[in-house]
Amino acid sequence: MSNDHIKVFTTTDQKENAIGIARMLVENRLAACAQVIGPVTSTFWWKNRVDEEEEWLVVMKTRTGLYQEMEKAIKDIHTYEVPEIIASPIVAGNKDYLDWLDEEVGGE
């Protein structure tokens, strides 16, 4: 199976912001599906100290070729100074689901 598909992850500080990111990406056909998970507790270094915050995780499924456009769209509306936006390849999956994903984001 090729690596034409990815999961993209971002976090934000409010459920409403997470839902807004998810909806914007799906409406603009940059993601076939987005799930909001949370709250989760994140522990991280920020500005020379350890910080701990409640966050909401957004998991989006898309095609690899849409990553750059998706990243820009997320950055344009994200409230964080340095938002987490990372992608992982989908190395295997239900063919019917991946075909559906392709159809929803304009894949080949």
Gaussian input, Z-matrix of N, CA and C with variables (Angstrom, degrees):
# hf/3-21g

backbone

0 1
 N
 C     1     B1
 C     2     B2     1     A1
 N     3     B3     2     A2     1     D1
 C     4     B4     3     A3     2     D2
 C     5     B5     4     A4     3     D3
 N     6     B6     5     A5     4     D4
 C     7     B7     6     A6     5     D5
 C     8     B8     7     A7     6     D6
 N     9     B9     8     A8     7     D7
 C    10    B10     9     A9     8     D8
 C    11    B11    10    A10     9     D9
 N    12    B12    11    A11    10    D10
 C    13    B13    12    A12    11    D11
 C    14    B14    13    A13    12    D12
 N    15    B15    14    A14    13    D13
 C    16    B16    15    A15    14    D14
 C    17    B17    16    A16    15    D15
 N    18    B18    17    A17    16    D16
 C    19    B19    18    A18    17    D17
 C    20    B20    19    A19    18    D18
 N    21    B21    20    A20    19    D19
 C    22    B22    21    A21    20    D20
 C    23    B23    22    A22    21    D21
 N    24    B24    23    A23    22    D22
 C    25    B25    24    A24    23    D23
 C    26    B26    25    A25    24    D24
 N    27    B27    26    A26    25    D25
 C    28    B28    27    A27    26    D26
 C    29    B29    28    A28    27    D27
 N    30    B30    29    A29    28    D28
 C    31    B31    30    A30    29    D29
 C    32    B32    31    A31    30    D30
 N    33    B33    32    A32    31    D31
 C    34    B34    33    A33    32    D32
 C    35    B35    34    A34    33    D33
 N    36    B36    35    A35    34    D34
 C    37    B37    36    A36    35    D35
 C    38    B38    37    A37    36    D36
 N    39    B39    38    A38    37    D37
 C    40    B40    39    A39    38    D38
 C    41    B41    40    A40    39    D39
 N    42    B42    41    A41    40    D40
 C    43    B43    42    A42    41    D41
 C    44    B44    43    A43    42    D42
 N    45    B45    44    A44    43    D43
 C    46    B46    45    A45    44    D44
 C    47    B47    46    A46    45    D45
 N    48    B48    47    A47    46    D46
 C    49    B49    48    A48    47    D47
 C    50    B50    49    A49    48    D48
 N    51    B51    50    A50    49    D49
 C    52    B52    51    A51    50    D50
 C    53    B53    52    A52    51    D51
 N    54    B54    53    A53    52    D52
 C    55    B55    54    A54    53    D53
 C    56    B56    55    A55    54    D54
 N    57    B57    56    A56    55    D55
 C    58    B58    57    A57    56    D56
 C    59    B59    58    A58    57    D57
 N    60    B60    59    A59    58    D58
 C    61    B61    60    A60    59    D59
 C    62    B62    61    A61    60    D60
 N    63    B63    62    A62    61    D61
 C    64    B64    63    A63    62    D62
 C    65    B65    64    A64    63    D63
 N    66    B66    65    A65    64    D64
 C    67    B67    66    A66    65    D65
 C    68    B68    67    A67    66    D66
 N    69    B69    68    A68    67    D67
 C    70    B70    69    A69    68    D68
 C    71    B71    70    A70    69    D69
 N    72    B72    71    A71    70    D70
 C    73    B73    72    A72    71    D71
 C    74    B74    73    A73    72    D72
 N    75    B75    74    A74    73    D73
 C    76    B76    75    A75    74    D74
 C    77    B77    76    A76    75    D75
 N    78    B78    77    A77    76    D76
 C    79    B79    78    A78    77    D77
 C    80    B80    79    A79    78    D78
 N    81    B81    80    A80    79    D79
 C    82    B82    81    A81    80    D80
 C    83    B83    82    A82    81    D81
 N    84    B84    83    A83    82    D82
 C    85    B85    84    A84    83    D83
 C    86    B86    85    A85    84    D84
 N    87    B87    86    A86    85    D85
 C    88    B88    87    A87    86    D86
 C    89    B89    88    A88    87    D87
 N    90    B90    89    A89    88    D88
 C    91    B91    90    A90    89    D89
 C    92    B92    91    A91    90    D90
 N    93    B93    92    A92    91    D91
 C    94    B94    93    A93    92    D92
 C    95    B95    94    A94    93    D93
 N    96    B96    95    A95    94    D94
 C    97    B97    96    A96    95    D95
 C    98    B98    97    A97    96    D96
 N    99    B99    98    A98    97    D97
 C   100   B100    99    A99    98    D98
 C   101   B101   100   A100    99    D99
 N   102   B102   101   A101   100   D100
 C   103   B103   102   A102   101   D101
 C   104   B104   103   A103   102   D102
 N   105   B105   104   A104   103   D103
 C   106   B106   105   A105   104   D104
 C   107   B107   106   A106   105   D105
 N   108   B108   107   A107   106   D106
 C   109   B109   108   A108   107   D107
 C   110   B110   109   A109   108   D108
 N   111   B111   110   A110   109   D109
 C   112   B112   111   A111   110   D110
 C   113   B113   112   A112   111   D111
 N   114   B114   113   A113   112   D112
 C   115   B115   114   A114   113   D113
 C   116   B116   115   A115   114   D114
 N   117   B117   116   A116   115   D115
 C   118   B118   117   A117   116   D116
 C   119   B119   118   A118   117   D117
 N   120   B120   119   A119   118   D118
 C   121   B121   120   A120   119   D119
 C   122   B122   121   A121   120   D120
 N   123   B123   122   A122   121   D121
 C   124   B124   123   A123   122   D122
 C   125   B125   124   A124   123   D123
 N   126   B126   125   A125   124   D124
 C   127   B127   126   A126   125   D125
 C   128   B128   127   A127   126   D126
 N   129   B129   128   A128   127   D127
 C   130   B130   129   A129   128   D128
 C   131   B131   130   A130   129   D129
 N   132   B132   131   A131   130   D130
 C   133   B133   132   A132   131   D131
 C   134   B134   133   A133   132   D132
 N   135   B135   134   A134   133   D133
 C   136   B136   135   A135   134   D134
 C   137   B137   136   A136   135   D135
 N   138   B138   137   A137   136   D136
 C   139   B139   138   A138   137   D137
 C   140   B140   139   A139   138   D138
 N   141   B141   140   A140   139   D139
 C   142   B142   141   A141   140   D140
 C   143   B143   142   A142   141   D141
 N   144   B144   143   A143   142   D142
 C   145   B145   144   A144   143   D143
 C   146   B146   145   A145   144   D144
 N   147   B147   146   A146   145   D145
 C   148   B148   147   A147   146   D146
 C   149   B149   148   A148   147   D147
 N   150   B150   149   A149   148   D148
 C   151   B151   150   A150   149   D149
 C   152   B152   151   A151   150   D150
 N   153   B153   152   A152   151   D151
 C   154   B154   153   A153   152   D152
 C   155   B155   154   A154   153   D153
 N   156   B156   155   A155   154   D154
 C   157   B157   156   A156   155   D155
 C   158   B158   157   A157   156   D156
 N   159   B159   158   A158   157   D157
 C   160   B160   159   A159   158   D158
 C   161   B161   160   A160   159   D159
 N   162   B162   161   A161   160   D160
 C   163   B163   162   A162   161   D161
 C   164   B164   163   A163   162   D162
 N   165   B165   164   A164   163   D163
 C   166   B166   165   A165   164   D164
 C   167   B167   166   A166   165   D165
 N   168   B168   167   A167   166   D166
 C   169   B169   168   A168   167   D167
 C   170   B170   169   A169   168   D168
 N   171   B171   170   A170   169   D169
 C   172   B172   171   A171   170   D170
 C   173   B173   172   A172   171   D171
 N   174   B174   173   A173   172   D172
 C   175   B175   174   A174   173   D173
 C   176   B176   175   A175   174   D174
 N   177   B177   176   A176   175   D175
 C   178   B178   177   A177   176   D176
 C   179   B179   178   A178   177   D177
 N   180   B180   179   A179   178   D178
 C   181   B181   180   A180   179   D179
 C   182   B182   181   A181   180   D180
 N   183   B183   182   A182   181   D181
 C   184   B184   183   A183   182   D182
 C   185   B185   184   A184   183   D183
 N   186   B186   185   A185   184   D184
 C   187   B187   186   A186   185   D185
 C   188   B188   187   A187   186   D186
 N   189   B189   188   A188   187   D187
 C   190   B190   189   A189   188   D188
 C   191   B191   190   A190   189   D189
 N   192   B192   191   A191   190   D190
 C   193   B193   192   A192   191   D191
 C   194   B194   193   A193   192   D192
 N   195   B195   194   A194   193   D193
 C   196   B196   195   A195   194   D194
 C   197   B197   196   A196   195   D195
 N   198   B198   197   A197   196   D196
 C   199   B199   198   A198   197   D197
 C   200   B200   199   A199   198   D198
 N   201   B201   200   A200   199   D199
 C   202   B202   201   A201   200   D200
 C   203   B203   202   A202   201   D201
 N   204   B204   203   A203   202   D202
 C   205   B205   204   A204   203   D203
 C   206   B206   205   A205   204   D204
 N   207   B207   206   A206   205   D205
 C   208   B208   207   A207   206   D206
 C   209   B209   208   A208   207   D207
 N   210   B210   209   A209   208   D208
 C   211   B211   210   A210   209   D209
 C   212   B212   211   A211   210   D210
 N   213   B213   212   A212   211   D211
 C   214   B214   213   A213   212   D212
 C   215   B215   214   A214   213   D213
 N   216   B216   215   A215   214   D214
 C   217   B217   216   A216   215   D215
 C   218   B218   217   A217   216   D216
 N   219   B219   218   A218   217   D217
 C   220   B220   219   A219   218   D218
 C   221   B221   220   A220   219   D219
 N   222   B222   221   A221   220   D220
 C   223   B223   222   A222   221   D221
 C   224   B224   223   A223   222   D222
 N   225   B225   224   A224   223   D223
 C   226   B226   225   A225   224   D224
 C   227   B227   226   A226   225   D225
 N   228   B228   227   A227   226   D226
 C   229   B229   228   A228   227   D227
 C   230   B230   229   A229   228   D228
 N   231   B231   230   A230   229   D229
 C   232   B232   231   A231   230   D230
 C   233   B233   232   A232   231   D231
 N   234   B234   233   A233   232   D232
 C   235   B235   234   A234   233   D233
 C   236   B236   235   A235   234   D234
 N   237   B237   236   A236   235   D235
 C   238   B238   237   A237   236   D236
 C   239   B239   238   A238   237   D237
 N   240   B240   239   A239   238   D238
 C   241   B241   240   A240   239   D239
 C   242   B242   241   A241   240   D240
 N   243   B243   242   A242   241   D241
 C   244   B244   243   A243   242   D242
 C   245   B245   244   A244   243   D243
 N   246   B246   245   A245   244   D244
 C   247   B247   246   A246   245   D245
 C   248   B248   247   A247   246   D246
 N   249   B249   248   A248   247   D247
 C   250   B250   249   A249   248   D248
 C   251   B251   250   A250   249   D249
 N   252   B252   251   A251   250   D250
 C   253   B253   252   A252   251   D251
 C   254   B254   253   A253   252   D252
 N   255   B255   254   A254   253   D253
 C   256   B256   255   A255   254   D254
 C   257   B257   256   A256   255   D255
 N   258   B258   257   A257   256   D256
 C   259   B259   258   A258   257   D257
 C   260   B260   259   A259   258   D258
 N   261   B261   260   A260   259   D259
 C   262   B262   261   A261   260   D260
 C   263   B263   262   A262   261   D261
 N   264   B264   263   A263   262   D262
 C   265   B265   264   A264   263   D263
 C   266   B266   265   A265   264   D264
 N   267   B267   266   A266   265   D265
 C   268   B268   267   A267   266   D266
 C   269   B269   268   A268   267   D267
 N   270   B270   269   A269   268   D268
 C   271   B271   270   A270   269   D269
 C   272   B272   271   A271   270   D270
 N   273   B273   272   A272   271   D271
 C   274   B274   273   A273   272   D272
 C   275   B275   274   A274   273   D273
 N   276   B276   275   A275   274   D274
 C   277   B277   276   A276   275   D275
 C   278   B278   277   A277   276   D276
 N   279   B279   278   A278   277   D277
 C   280   B280   279   A279   278   D278
 C   281   B281   280   A280   279   D279
 N   282   B282   281   A281   280   D280
 C   283   B283   282   A282   281   D281
 C   284   B284   283   A283   282   D282
 N   285   B285   284   A284   283   D283
 C   286   B286   285   A285   284   D284
 C   287   B287   286   A286   285   D285
 N   288   B288   287   A287   286   D286
 C   289   B289   288   A288   287   D287
 C   290   B290   289   A289   288   D288
 N   291   B291   290   A290   289   D289
 C   292   B292   291   A291   290   D290
 C   293   B293   292   A292   291   D291
 N   294   B294   293   A293   292   D292
 C   295   B295   294   A294   293   D293
 C   296   B296   295   A295   294   D294
 N   297   B297   296   A296   295   D295
 C   298   B298   297   A297   296   D296
 C   299   B299   298   A298   297   D297
 N   300   B300   299   A299   298   D298
 C   301   B301   300   A300   299   D299
 C   302   B302   301   A301   300   D300
 N   303   B303   302   A302   301   D301
 C   304   B304   303   A303   302   D302
 C   305   B305   304   A304   303   D303
 N   306   B306   305   A305   304   D304
 C   307   B307   306   A306   305   D305
 C   308   B308   307   A307   306   D306
 N   309   B309   308   A308   307   D307
 C   310   B310   309   A309   308   D308
 C   311   B311   310   A310   309   D309
 N   312   B312   311   A311   310   D310
 C   313   B313   312   A312   311   D311
 C   314   B314   313   A313   312   D312
 N   315   B315   314   A314   313   D313
 C   316   B316   315   A315   314   D314
 C   317   B317   316   A316   315   D315
 N   318   B318   317   A317   316   D316
 C   319   B319   318   A318   317   D317
 C   320   B320   319   A319   318   D318
 N   321   B321   320   A320   319   D319
 C   322   B322   321   A321   320   D320
 C   323   B323   322   A322   321   D321

   B1=1.4603
   B2=1.5293
   B3=1.3029
   B4=1.4623
   B5=1.5195
   B6=1.3206
   B7=1.4619
   B8=1.5215
   B9=1.3211
   B10=1.4549
   B11=1.5211
   B12=1.3207
   B13=1.4587
   B14=1.5236
   B15=1.3370
   B16=1.4567
   B17=1.5186
   B18=1.3253
   B19=1.4618
   B20=1.5157
   B21=1.3144
   B22=1.4630
   B23=1.5224
   B24=1.3189
   B25=1.4538
   B26=1.5255
   B27=1.3155
   B28=1.4562
   B29=1.5224
   B30=1.3262
   B31=1.4566
   B32=1.5198
   B33=1.3215
   B34=1.4581
   B35=1.5208
   B36=1.3120
   B37=1.4626
   B38=1.5254
   B39=1.3216
   B40=1.4626
   B41=1.5239
   B42=1.3172
   B43=1.4680
   B44=1.5230
   B45=1.3165
   B46=1.4643
   B47=1.5296
   B48=1.3341
   B49=1.4659
   B50=1.5212
   B51=1.3278
   B52=1.4670
   B53=1.5293
   B54=1.3284
   B55=1.4607
   B56=1.5234
   B57=1.3284
   B58=1.4622
   B59=1.5195
   B60=1.3260
   B61=1.4660
   B62=1.5263
   B63=1.3230
   B64=1.4710
   B65=1.5220
   B66=1.3138
   B67=1.4645
   B68=1.5243
   B69=1.3322
   B70=1.4590
   B71=1.5272
   B72=1.3273
   B73=1.4603
   B74=1.5216
   B75=1.3316
   B76=1.4620
   B77=1.5333
   B78=1.3263
   B79=1.4696
   B80=1.5247
   B81=1.3431
   B82=1.4625
   B83=1.5264
   B84=1.3385
   B85=1.4710
   B86=1.5319
   B87=1.3338
   B88=1.4620
   B89=1.5281
   B90=1.3143
   B91=1.4679
   B92=1.5215
   B93=1.3235
   B94=1.4617
   B95=1.5233
   B96=1.3162
   B97=1.4538
   B98=1.5195
   B99=1.3169
   B100=1.4611
   B101=1.5194
   B102=1.2984
   B103=1.4538
   B104=1.5145
   B105=1.3105
   B106=1.4599
   B107=1.5222
   B108=1.3145
   B109=1.4615
   B110=1.5266
   B111=1.3113
   B112=1.4460
   B113=1.5111
   B114=1.2878
   B115=1.4551
   B116=1.5334
   B117=1.3159
   B118=1.4566
   B119=1.5258
   B120=1.3082
   B121=1.4534
   B122=1.5101
   B123=1.3341
   B124=1.4590
   B125=1.5209
   B126=1.3256
   B127=1.4562
   B128=1.5123
   B129=1.3504
   B130=1.4603
   B131=1.5270
   B132=1.3356
   B133=1.4646
   B134=1.5148
   B135=1.3235
   B136=1.4601
   B137=1.5204
   B138=1.3272
   B139=1.4625
   B140=1.5199
   B141=1.3367
   B142=1.4682
   B143=1.5251
   B144=1.3181
   B145=1.4644
   B146=1.5228
   B147=1.3199
   B148=1.4569
   B149=1.5274
   B150=1.3196
   B151=1.4608
   B152=1.5202
   B153=1.2915
   B154=1.4647
   B155=1.5202
   B156=1.3262
   B157=1.4593
   B158=1.5192
   B159=1.3190
   B160=1.4554
   B161=1.5183
   B162=1.3296
   B163=1.4586
   B164=1.5222
   B165=1.3306
   B166=1.4525
   B167=1.5166
   B168=1.3163
   B169=1.4636
   B170=1.5203
   B171=1.3372
   B172=1.4573
   B173=1.5256
   B174=1.3339
   B175=1.4591
   B176=1.5279
   B177=1.3424
   B178=1.4605
   B179=1.5230
   B180=1.3318
   B181=1.4650
   B182=1.5138
   B183=1.3586
   B184=1.4568
   B185=1.5185
   B186=1.3299
   B187=1.4692
   B188=1.5286
   B189=1.3088
   B190=1.4584
   B191=1.5279
   B192=1.3251
   B193=1.4580
   B194=1.5174
   B195=1.3223
   B196=1.4628
   B197=1.5252
   B198=1.3484
   B199=1.4678
   B200=1.5331
   B201=1.3158
   B202=1.4685
   B203=1.5221
   B204=1.3209
   B205=1.4595
   B206=1.5305
   B207=1.3307
   B208=1.4573
   B209=1.5221
   B210=1.3173
   B211=1.4692
   B212=1.5290
   B213=1.3151
   B214=1.4680
   B215=1.5230
   B216=1.3248
   B217=1.4643
   B218=1.5308
   B219=1.3293
   B220=1.4646
   B221=1.5288
   B222=1.3295
   B223=1.4643
   B224=1.5241
   B225=1.3292
   B226=1.4596
   B227=1.5262
   B228=1.3420
   B229=1.4673
   B230=1.5234
   B231=1.3279
   B232=1.4648
   B233=1.5250
   B234=1.3203
   B235=1.4654
   B236=1.5270
   B237=1.3289
   B238=1.4573
   B239=1.5271
   B240=1.3167
   B241=1.4642
   B242=1.5258
   B243=1.3156
   B244=1.4669
   B245=1.5332
   B246=1.3274
   B247=1.4641
   B248=1.5291
   B249=1.3184
   B250=1.4644
   B251=1.5266
   B252=1.3112
   B253=1.4648
   B254=1.5218
   B255=1.3209
   B256=1.4624
   B257=1.5246
   B258=1.3235
   B259=1.4603
   B260=1.5234
   B261=1.3124
   B262=1.4655
   B263=1.5189
   B264=1.3355
   B265=1.4633
   B266=1.5243
   B267=1.3102
   B268=1.4636
   B269=1.5205
   B270=1.3118
   B271=1.4631
   B272=1.5251
   B273=1.3167
   B274=1.4589
   B275=1.5200
   B276=1.3292
   B277=1.4569
   B278=1.5102
   B279=1.3152
   B280=1.4490
   B281=1.5310
   B282=1.3210
   B283=1.4670
   B284=1.5219
   B285=1.3175
   B286=1.4624
   B287=1.5284
   B288=1.3239
   B289=1.4677
   B290=1.5265
   B291=1.3235
   B292=1.4621
   B293=1.5243
   B294=1.3333
   B295=1.4678
   B296=1.5276
   B297=1.3316
   B298=1.4655
   B299=1.5289
   B300=1.3386
   B301=1.4610
   B302=1.5271
   B303=1.3263
   B304=1.4687
   B305=1.5248
   B306=1.3013
   B307=1.4734
   B308=1.5216
   B309=1.3272
   B310=1.4664
   B311=1.5251
   B312=1.3201
   B313=1.4697
   B314=1.5281
   B315=1.3273
   B316=1.4556
   B317=1.5170
   B318=1.3215
   B319=1.4648
   B320=1.5056
   B321=1.3237
   B322=1.4694
   B323=1.5023
   A1=108.63
   A2=117.20
   A3=120.75
   A4=110.67
   A5=115.23
   A6=120.79
   A7=110.54
   A8=117.04
   A9=121.60
   A10=112.48
   A11=117.58
   A12=121.83
   A13=110.37
   A14=115.34
   A15=121.05
   A16=110.56
   A17=114.45
   A18=122.75
   A19=105.68
   A20=116.80
   A21=122.31
   A22=107.17
   A23=115.75
   A24=122.18
   A25=110.28
   A26=115.96
   A27=121.55
   A28=107.49
   A29=116.33
   A30=121.51
   A31=108.50
   A32=114.63
   A33=120.37
   A34=109.05
   A35=115.81
   A36=120.36
   A37=115.24
   A38=118.26
   A39=120.25
   A40=110.25
   A41=115.20
   A42=120.85
   A43=110.66
   A44=117.85
   A45=121.69
   A46=111.32
   A47=117.02
   A48=120.34
   A49=110.92
   A50=116.54
   A51=121.04
   A52=110.41
   A53=116.43
   A54=120.22
   A55=110.35
   A56=117.23
   A57=121.12
   A58=112.41
   A59=117.08
   A60=121.07
   A61=109.65
   A62=116.55
   A63=121.15
   A64=110.59
   A65=117.25
   A66=121.54
   A67=111.10
   A68=117.85
   A69=121.60
   A70=110.94
   A71=117.36
   A72=120.48
   A73=112.27
   A74=117.50
   A75=120.55
   A76=109.83
   A77=117.54
   A78=120.29
   A79=112.18
   A80=116.53
   A81=121.35
   A82=113.10
   A83=116.02
   A84=123.34
   A85=112.57
   A86=116.36
   A87=120.69
   A88=110.57
   A89=116.69
   A90=122.89
   A91=107.79
   A92=115.77
   A93=119.93
   A94=110.01
   A95=115.73
   A96=121.71
   A97=108.11
   A98=116.38
   A99=121.31
   A100=108.41
   A101=116.21
   A102=121.44
   A103=109.58
   A104=116.09
   A105=122.39
   A106=107.52
   A107=115.51
   A108=122.19
   A109=107.51
   A110=116.10
   A111=116.37
   A112=112.35
   A113=113.69
   A114=124.78
   A115=112.09
   A116=114.64
   A117=123.01
   A118=107.36
   A119=116.56
   A120=120.90
   A121=108.47
   A122=116.62
   A123=122.02
   A124=109.32
   A125=116.01
   A126=123.29
   A127=107.03
   A128=117.54
   A129=120.71
   A130=111.30
   A131=115.02
   A132=121.13
   A133=108.02
   A134=116.57
   A135=120.91
   A136=108.29
   A137=115.02
   A138=122.63
   A139=111.63
   A140=114.02
   A141=123.63
   A142=115.20
   A143=117.36
   A144=119.19
   A145=109.36
   A146=114.57
   A147=119.93
   A148=107.27
   A149=114.77
   A150=121.13
   A151=108.45
   A152=116.78
   A153=122.13
   A154=107.60
   A155=115.63
   A156=121.04
   A157=110.73
   A158=115.45
   A159=121.78
   A160=107.49
   A161=115.53
   A162=120.43
   A163=109.99
   A164=114.48
   A165=124.04
   A166=107.30
   A167=116.18
   A168=123.17
   A169=109.57
   A170=116.16
   A171=121.57
   A172=107.23
   A173=116.37
   A174=123.05
   A175=107.08
   A176=115.86
   A177=121.26
   A178=109.70
   A179=116.13
   A180=121.09
   A181=108.93
   A182=114.83
   A183=119.92
   A184=110.06
   A185=114.97
   A186=121.51
   A187=108.83
   A188=115.89
   A189=121.65
   A190=111.71
   A191=117.20
   A192=121.31
   A193=114.50
   A194=118.37
   A195=121.54
   A196=113.04
   A197=116.86
   A198=119.15
   A199=112.75
   A200=118.40
   A201=120.19
   A202=111.80
   A203=116.50
   A204=120.53
   A205=110.73
   A206=116.46
   A207=120.77
   A208=110.77
   A209=116.70
   A210=120.38
   A211=110.64
   A212=117.15
   A213=120.90
   A214=110.82
   A215=117.49
   A216=121.32
   A217=111.04
   A218=117.21
   A219=120.70
   A220=109.73
   A221=117.03
   A222=120.58
   A223=111.77
   A224=117.20
   A225=121.04
   A226=112.87
   A227=118.07
   A228=118.89
   A229=113.85
   A230=118.07
   A231=120.84
   A232=110.41
   A233=116.07
   A234=120.79
   A235=113.44
   A236=118.55
   A237=121.05
   A238=111.07
   A239=115.48
   A240=121.96
   A241=110.37
   A242=116.39
   A243=122.39
   A244=108.07
   A245=117.31
   A246=118.49
   A247=112.37
   A248=114.87
   A249=120.65
   A250=106.89
   A251=116.30
   A252=121.95
   A253=104.73
   A254=116.06
   A255=120.24
   A256=109.26
   A257=114.93
   A258=120.24
   A259=110.21
   A260=114.46
   A261=122.08
   A262=108.22
   A263=116.86
   A264=118.77
   A265=111.01
   A266=115.34
   A267=121.44
   A268=104.74
   A269=116.73
   A270=120.38
   A271=112.86
   A272=116.80
   A273=121.29
   A274=107.44
   A275=115.27
   A276=118.25
   A277=111.26
   A278=115.07
   A279=122.98
   A280=108.57
   A281=117.17
   A282=121.75
   A283=111.57
   A284=117.57
   A285=120.85
   A286=110.77
   A287=116.99
   A288=121.00
   A289=110.69
   A290=116.61
   A291=119.97
   A292=111.59
   A293=117.15
   A294=120.58
   A295=110.02
   A296=116.08
   A297=120.70
   A298=110.21
   A299=116.65
   A300=121.23
   A301=109.97
   A302=116.99
   A303=121.46
   A304=111.50
   A305=116.44
   A306=120.32
   A307=111.15
   A308=116.76
   A309=120.68
   A310=113.19
   A311=117.65
   A312=119.90
   A313=111.82
   A314=116.16
   A315=119.80
   A316=115.15
   A317=116.90
   A318=119.99
   A319=112.75
   A320=113.80
   A321=118.74
   A322=110.85
   D1=137.55
   D2=-178.96
   D3=-78.59
   D4=166.48
   D5=178.09
   D6=-97.13
   D7=50.03
   D8=179.13
   D9=-81.10
   D10=-8.89
   D11=-174.17
   D12=-121.43
   D13=144.71
   D14=179.02
   D15=-137.79
   D16=159.46
   D17=166.05
   D18=-107.32
   D19=132.76
   D20=178.21
   D21=-114.61
   D22=138.07
   D23=-176.66
   D24=-121.33
   D25=140.57
   D26=169.45
   D27=-146.31
   D28=159.90
   D29=175.98
   D30=-127.98
   D31=155.34
   D32=177.04
   D33=-149.70
   D34=166.91
   D35=-170.81
   D36=-87.28
   D37=-9.66
   D38=-179.03
   D39=-136.64
   D40=142.30
   D41=179.27
   D42=-57.52
   D43=-42.00
   D44=-179.35
   D45=-60.48
   D46=-39.41
   D47=177.59
   D48=-65.57
   D49=-41.20
   D50=179.51
   D51=-63.18
   D52=-44.95
   D53=178.68
   D54=-63.92
   D55=-38.48
   D56=178.19
   D57=-62.68
   D58=-42.33
   D59=177.40
   D60=-63.81
   D61=-47.50
   D62=-179.09
   D63=-58.77
   D64=-49.07
   D65=-177.52
   D66=-63.68
   D67=-44.64
   D68=-179.09
   D69=-59.42
   D70=-43.84
   D71=-177.94
   D72=-68.94
   D73=-39.49
   D74=178.65
   D75=-70.08
   D76=-44.59
   D77=179.84
   D78=-60.65
   D79=-34.11
   D80=-179.60
   D81=-89.73
   D82=8.59
   D83=176.19
   D84=60.69
   D85=27.67
   D86=174.06
   D87=-89.68
   D88=-20.29
   D89=175.65
   D90=-134.46
   D91=140.54
   D92=175.66
   D93=-79.62
   D94=-29.55
   D95=-175.42
   D96=-154.75
   D97=144.74
   D98=174.61
   D99=-141.18
   D100=135.48
   D101=179.08
   D102=-117.70
   D103=138.19
   D104=176.15
   D105=-105.49
   D106=124.94
   D107=-176.31
   D108=-123.12
   D109=134.96
   D110=176.09
   D111=157.16
   D112=179.76
   D113=2.82
   D114=-76.43
   D115=155.26
   D116=173.04
   D117=-121.92
   D118=154.90
   D119=176.52
   D120=-100.90
   D121=123.87
   D122=179.49
   D123=-110.69
   D124=133.75
   D125=175.42
   D126=-117.67
   D127=128.10
   D128=-171.78
   D129=-158.14
   D130=160.23
   D131=171.63
   D132=-82.81
   D133=132.31
   D134=174.76
   D135=-151.98
   D136=121.36
   D137=177.70
   D138=53.45
   D139=52.94
   D140=172.78
   D141=68.08
   D142=26.02
   D143=175.00
   D144=-153.81
   D145=161.43
   D146=174.97
   D147=-83.50
   D148=131.20
   D149=179.59
   D150=-121.91
   D151=155.18
   D152=177.25
   D153=-139.11
   D154=125.51
   D155=-176.05
   D156=-139.49
   D157=155.00
   D158=170.18
   D159=-84.66
   D160=131.55
   D161=-178.78
   D162=-136.67
   D163=170.04
   D164=175.68
   D165=-119.73
   D166=131.00
   D167=-178.38
   D168=-97.28
   D169=132.19
   D170=175.19
   D171=-113.54
   D172=124.84
   D173=179.15
   D174=-114.72
   D175=121.50
   D176=-175.59
   D177=-120.65
   D178=143.02
   D179=176.55
   D180=-112.36
   D181=132.61
   D182=-176.72
   D183=-157.06
   D184=-173.93
   D185=175.35
   D186=-93.84
   D187=147.15
   D188=-179.19
   D189=-53.74
   D190=-40.35
   D191=-177.26
   D192=-65.87
   D193=-13.02
   D194=179.67
   D195=-96.54
   D196=-0.01
   D197=-173.98
   D198=-58.06
   D199=-49.93
   D200=-175.67
   D201=-59.79
   D202=-43.27
   D203=178.74
   D204=-65.48
   D205=-39.60
   D206=177.91
   D207=-64.18
   D208=-45.44
   D209=179.50
   D210=-57.49
   D211=-46.59
   D212=179.32
   D213=-61.22
   D214=-44.35
   D215=-179.53
   D216=-61.77
   D217=-40.84
   D218=178.34
   D219=-65.10
   D220=-48.42
   D221=-179.37
   D222=-58.99
   D223=-35.97
   D224=-177.88
   D225=-62.55
   D226=-28.99
   D227=-177.78
   D228=-116.68
   D229=-4.08
   D230=-176.01
   D231=-72.70
   D232=145.15
   D233=-178.65
   D234=-88.77
   D235=-12.22
   D236=-177.61
   D237=-82.10
   D238=148.42
   D239=174.58
   D240=-64.31
   D241=-43.32
   D242=178.80
   D243=-131.20
   D244=85.00
   D245=-177.40
   D246=-72.74
   D247=144.15
   D248=170.23
   D249=-71.60
   D250=121.59
   D251=171.98
   D252=-140.46
   D253=104.25
   D254=-177.79
   D255=-131.62
   D256=155.43
   D257=-178.86
   D258=-128.77
   D259=145.71
   D260=174.44
   D261=-128.21
   D262=139.84
   D263=179.21
   D264=-69.74
   D265=147.18
   D266=169.07
   D267=-93.93
   D268=107.99
   D269=-172.86
   D270=-87.49
   D271=-17.65
   D272=176.93
   D273=-158.62
   D274=155.79
   D275=178.50
   D276=-179.29
   D277=168.34
   D278=177.44
   D279=-59.03
   D280=118.11
   D281=-176.96
   D282=-55.63
   D283=-41.45
   D284=179.59
   D285=-61.42
   D286=-40.94
   D287=178.77
   D288=-66.20
   D289=-44.96
   D290=-179.13
   D291=-67.01
   D292=-34.28
   D293=174.19
   D294=-63.59
   D295=-43.19
   D296=177.54
   D297=-61.40
   D298=-44.71
   D299=177.75
   D300=-55.12
   D301=-47.79
   D302=179.30
   D303=-58.21
   D304=-43.81
   D305=-178.81
   D306=-62.45
   D307=-39.44
   D308=-174.36
   D309=-75.53
   D310=-25.40
   D311=-179.88
   D312=-111.75
   D313=14.72
   D314=174.64
   D315=75.62
   D316=33.52
   D317=177.88
   D318=-78.16
   D319=172.70
   D320=179.73
   D321=-77.77

